[in-house]
């Protein structure tokens, strides 16, 4: 986004004001900026510069205070041109390495990432869950339990193991289950789960027309075993309560809108899909997200992969006055380390 050119003095004032507002959360006056900006000018000069920044849309004055706060445009210029990103502290790196261990399954890694981001940044963390089309069947095993119950051991992609118990229409012997697993593995191993399910359903219709009872029962077993939960989460959010910690009474009403957006999912998913199609870290500040619920909040995201393809995005949602210099590298490094763990 193109931004108007600013003088060095105006840039220094804007940088100092944004940093002060991020730190204190209060409107910033000219006198408090004198020392912050480190400029050899008077408070009157600072006031003039602030007035000019306000006229150009970088600042605005809350009606309850003579001070100013940054607008989304002001934050955008700060992030794009004035921000000095900090190296990630060693403790955060240590925690990330411990949690994003390649020995953990893909499901465990994804499940823990939103909590990890929230804990390190003290904002809300989120991650999209890889869709079923990105999961490939490697192997399936069936073990008989009591009655009509069967334990399904499903190996997805390289080494992610999922266990589930299903109820079948009739009891199966151990021999029948072994033959059923053999049939599924021979015909469908290496194919996307969604594709396997579609083929099995199609063959079930054909088997029904041929009245092949054993094949029909086997395919029904496989269909139940591979059925993906329709209520599976599209994305995971952790640490929403952290957004309440420093929220003012006015911000609480906006938070309700944001929590409603989390619940409804549509707007959040649309935003995250836009991020998944982009490369590297993406930052949406307030109204830039395109949704009213995000008006007072910023979203920092980065895509994660399995080494060959993008599986989803992870990120942080926090107030527009978040510490960008710290949050940006945390999101970036987390995405890289999660990708490395999933690629291992």
N, C-alpha and C positions, 0 to 999 in steps of 0.2 A: 504494500500500500504506500503510495507516494505521500510524503509529509512535507510541509513547508520548511524552508531553510530557517534556522534560528541562529542568532549570534552566539558567540562563545559565552557571553555573559548570561543570556537567556537559557542556554543549555545547562550552565552551571547551577542556575537558580532552580530550574526544573528538576535536575538530578537531586539536588539537596532536599527539595521539597518532597519529592516522591520517597526518598529514603527515610526522611523524618516521619512522613505519614505512615509508611509501612511499619516503622518501629513503634510509633506511639498510637496510631489509630485515631488521631485527632486532627481537626483542621489546623493548618500551619499559617502563622502570621509572619509579617515581614521582619519583626525584631528577632524572632527565634531563628530566622534564616541567616541573619548577619554572620554569626559565628559558624553555622553549619556550612554555608556556601564557601566561606573563606575568601570572600571578595572584598577588596579595599574600597567599598562604596558605602553610602549612607542608607539608612532604613527607607528614606524617601525614594531613593533610586531602586531599591529592591521592590518597593510597592509599585512603582511604575512598570518594572519588568513583569511583575505578577499580573498587573492589570492587562498588559499586552498579551501575556500568555492566556489569560482568561478570554479575551476578545477573540483569540485565534483558536479557542476550543480545547486547549490543553488543561485548563483548570476550571473549576467552578466554585462558587461561594455558597455553602449551606446557609439557609436563611437564619439559622440560630447563632452564627458566628461570623466574625470579621475575617477569619482565616480562610484559606483555600484548601481544596483537596483535588487530586488529579482526576481527570476524566479518563474514559477508555482510550481516547486518542493520546492523552498525556502518558498513560502507562505504556501504550504501544511504542511511542517514540523512545521512552526510557528503556524498554526491553530490547528494541531493535538497535539503538544507537549508543546508549549511555551505560548499559548494564555491564558490570564486570563479574562474570561467572566465577564462582569460587570452586577450588578443587574439593572433591568429596572427602569428608573427614574419614580418618582411618577406621573409626568405630562403625560407621555406616557401611563401609566396604566389608568389614569383618562380618557384620550381621548378614549382609547380602550373600556373601560367599557361603556362610553356614546354612542359610535357608534355601538358596538356589543351588542345591547340591545335585549334580548330574545323576547320582544314584537313586534319587527320588523319582517316582513315576510322573509322567506328564500331567496327569490329573491332580496329583498332590502339589506340583509346582504351581500350576495355574490357580488352584484353590487358595494357596497361601500368599500369593503375590499381592492381592488387594490389601490384606491385613498388614503385610510387610511395608507397603508404600504408606499406608496410614500411620503406622507406628513411627516410621522414620521422619516423615514430614509434619506430623501432627495435623494433617488435613484429611479429607476423605480420599481413599484409594479405590481405584476401580480397574477392572480388566474384563475384556470380552472373552467369552468361552469359545474355543475353537468349534466350528460347526461340524456336524457329522460328516459332511462331504470331504473334510480334510482328514478323516480317520479311515485307515485301511485295515481290513481284516487280515490278521496273520495266521491265527489258529484258534480253534474252538474245541473245548472238551466238555463232555457231559458226564456227570456222576449221579447215580441214583440215590435218592433219599427216601424217607418213608412215604408211603401212599403215592400220590400223584405229583410229588415234588421232585425237581431235578436241579442239581447245582450246575450252573453254567460257568465255566472258566474261559474268559474271552481275552485273547491277546490281540491288542490293537497297535498298529504302527510297528515300531521296532520292539518295544518291551513293556508297554503299558498293559497291566493285567487288571481286568475287571471281573469281579465275582458277583453273581446274582442268583437268586433262587426263583424258579418259575414253577407254575402249576400247569400240568399238562392235562389233556382231555382223557387220557388213560394212562395206567402205569406202564413204564418201559423197563425191560430187563437190562442188565449191564451190557450184555452182548448187543442188544438193539441200539443202545446209546452209543456204544463204540462204533458200530457201523454207521450210525447217523452222523457222528462227528467226522468220520472218515469221508463220507459223501460230501459234506459241506466243505471240508478242508481241500479236497481234491478239486472241487468245482469252483470254489469262490475265493480261496486264499489269494491275497494280494490285490483284491478289488476294494473300492470304496464301500463303506458300510451301506450308504444310501443305495448304491447300485445293487449290492447283494440283496437288500430287502426287496427292491423292486423286482428283481429276477425271481426271488423265491415266491412272492405273491403271484407273479405271472404263472409260474410252474404249478402253483397250488390249484389255479383255475384249470390248467390243462390236466393235472392229475385227477381232479374231480370229474372231468368229462370222461376220463378213461377208467374211472372207478378203481384206481390203484390205491387200495386202502393203506398199505404200508408206506408207500411214497407220500401219500397225503399226510399221514401222521408224522413222518419224518420232517417234511417241509413245514408243517405246523409247529413242530418243536423248534426248528431253526428260526422260524419267523418270530416266535415268542422270545427266543434267546437273544436275537439281534435287535429287537424292538427298542428304539430310542425313546426315552421318556419325553412325551409331548410337553411336559411342564418344566423341562430342563431349562436352567437359567441361560439367558442370552448374555448377560454380563453379571459380574459380582461387584458389589459396593461394600466397602468396610469403612468404619470410622465416621459415619454421618454425624454422630453425636459430637465429634470434635468441632464441627462447624458451629455448634451452639456455644462453645466455650467462651468466645469473646464477642458474641453477637449482641448488638444493641437492640433496644425494643423495636426500632424501625426495621432492623435487619431480620428480626424474627419472622415478620410477616412475609418477607421475601424468601426466607428459608422454607416456609411452608410450601410455597410454590415450587421450590427446587425439589423438596421431598416428594411432592406430587408428581413431578417429572420423573423422578427415580421410579415411582410406583407405576406410572403409565407406560414408561419405557420408550415409547415411540420417538420422542424428540432426542433423548439421550442416545438411542441406537443410531438415529440418523446422523448425529454429530460424530459418533465414534466410527461409523462407516466412512465418513469423509476423511477422518484421520487415518484409517487403515489404507486408503488409496494413496496417501502421501508418503514421502520419504522423510525419515528422521523425526526430530522433535517438532510438534505442532503446538502453538499457543493461541488460545482464544480468550480474549480479554473482554469480560462483560458482554455488551451487546453484539460483539463480533461473532458470537456463537450462533446468532440468528434466532434465538428464542428468548422470550421475555423472562422466563424463570432464571436464566443465567445472568441477568442484568448486573448483579453485584458480585459475580463470581468469575473466576478464571479457570480454564481447563488446560492442563499441560499433558500432552500425550506423546507416545512413541510406539511404533509397531514392533511386534515381536515375531520371530520366525522359527522354523525348525531347521534352518540352514538352506532349505530349498524353496520355501514359499512362506508368505505372510500368513500367520495363523490368527492374528487379532491385534488388538492394541491394549496398552495399559496406560494408566495415568493418574493424575491427582486433580481433585477439585477443591478449591479453597477461595477465600475472599480475594477480590482484585488486589488488595494490599498484601498479598503473600510475598514471602522472601524469594523472589524469582531466581536470584543468584545461587540459591541453594537447591530449590525444588527442581529446576531444569536439569542440572547434572544428575540428581537422584533418579529422575525419570529415565534419562538417557542411559545411565549405567545399569539400572534395573532391567531395562529392555534388552540391553546387550548381554547381560549375564543370564537372563532367562532364556534368550535365544541360544546362547552357548550350551546351557544345560540341556535344552530340548534337542540340540543338534548332536550331542555327545554320543 
